[in-house]
Amino acid sequence: MAAEFGLHGGMEVTDEVFESAASIVFDQAENRMHTIKAVMVATLSK
């Protein structure tokens, strides 16, 4: 999928982009946390 959209791993953004009002970095981090927790529950609850 990354190749389709021309994305490259390991890229960083400037502080201005990271801290902008339109930044979704923290939303993405929260989504990742919930996904990891769900996988842990699914695999450890058996």
GROMACS elastic network, one bead per residue, 0.5 to 0.9 nm:
[ bonds ]
;  ai    aj funct       b0    kb
    1     4     6  0.51694   500
    1     5     6  0.67133   500
    1     6     6  0.87246   500
    1     7     6  0.84991   500
    2     5     6  0.53969   500
    2     6     6  0.59798   500
    2     8     6  0.69937   500
    2     9     6  0.84669   500
    3     7     6  0.61035   500
    3     8     6  0.78676   500
    4     7     6  0.78152   500
    7    11     6  0.88159   500
    8    11     6  0.64528   500
   13    16     6  0.81063   500
   13    17     6  0.62237   500
   13    18     6  0.64164   500
   14    17     6  0.53699   500
   14    18     6  0.62560   500
   14    19     6  0.86262   500
   15    19     6  0.58840   500
   15    20     6  0.82248   500
   16    19     6  0.53479   500
   16    20     6  0.58278   500
   17    20     6  0.52220   500
   17    21     6  0.86184   500
   17    22     6  0.81008   500
   17    23     6  0.66136   500
   18    21     6  0.87300   500
   18    22     6  0.87009   500
   18    23     6  0.58181   500
   18    24     6  0.83303   500
   18    25     6  0.71103   500
   19    22     6  0.82691   500
   19    23     6  0.64503   500
   19    25     6  0.89460   500
   20    23     6  0.53251   500
   21    24     6  0.84774   500
   23    26     6  0.77614   500
   23    27     6  0.85876   500
   24    27     6  0.52073   500
   24    28     6  0.61490   500
   24    29     6  0.86300   500
   25    28     6  0.52146   500
   25    29     6  0.62269   500
   25    30     6  0.87332   500
   26    30     6  0.61338   500
   26    31     6  0.85667   500
   27    30     6  0.51465   500
   27    31     6  0.62200   500
   27    32     6  0.86385   500
   28    31     6  0.50710   500
   28    32     6  0.61663   500
   28    33     6  0.86531   500
   29    32     6  0.50547   500
   29    33     6  0.62390   500
   29    34     6  0.88237   500
   30    33     6  0.50599   500
   30    34     6  0.63985   500
   30    35     6  0.86685   500
   31    34     6  0.52515   500
   31    35     6  0.62116   500
   31    36     6  0.86937   500
   32    35     6  0.50413   500
   32    36     6  0.61560   500
   32    37     6  0.86034   500
   33    36     6  0.52003   500
   33    37     6  0.62368   500
   33    38     6  0.86848   500
   34    37     6  0.50730   500
   34    38     6  0.61491   500
   34    39     6  0.86649   500
   35    38     6  0.51236   500
   35    39     6  0.62593   500
   35    40     6  0.86399   500
   36    39     6  0.51686   500
   36    40     6  0.62016   500
   36    41     6  0.87052   500
   37    40     6  0.50608   500
   37    41     6  0.62205   500
   37    42     6  0.86118   500
   38    41     6  0.51366   500
   38    42     6  0.61249   500
   38    43     6  0.86081   500
   39    42     6  0.50720   500
   39    43     6  0.60944   500
   39    44     6  0.83819   500
   40    43     6  0.52506   500
   40    44     6  0.57524   500
   40    45     6  0.80185   500
   41    44     6  0.53520   500
   41    45     6  0.55704   500
   41    46     6  0.87876   500
   42    45     6  0.58109   500
   42    46     6  0.75224   500
   43    46     6  0.65715   500
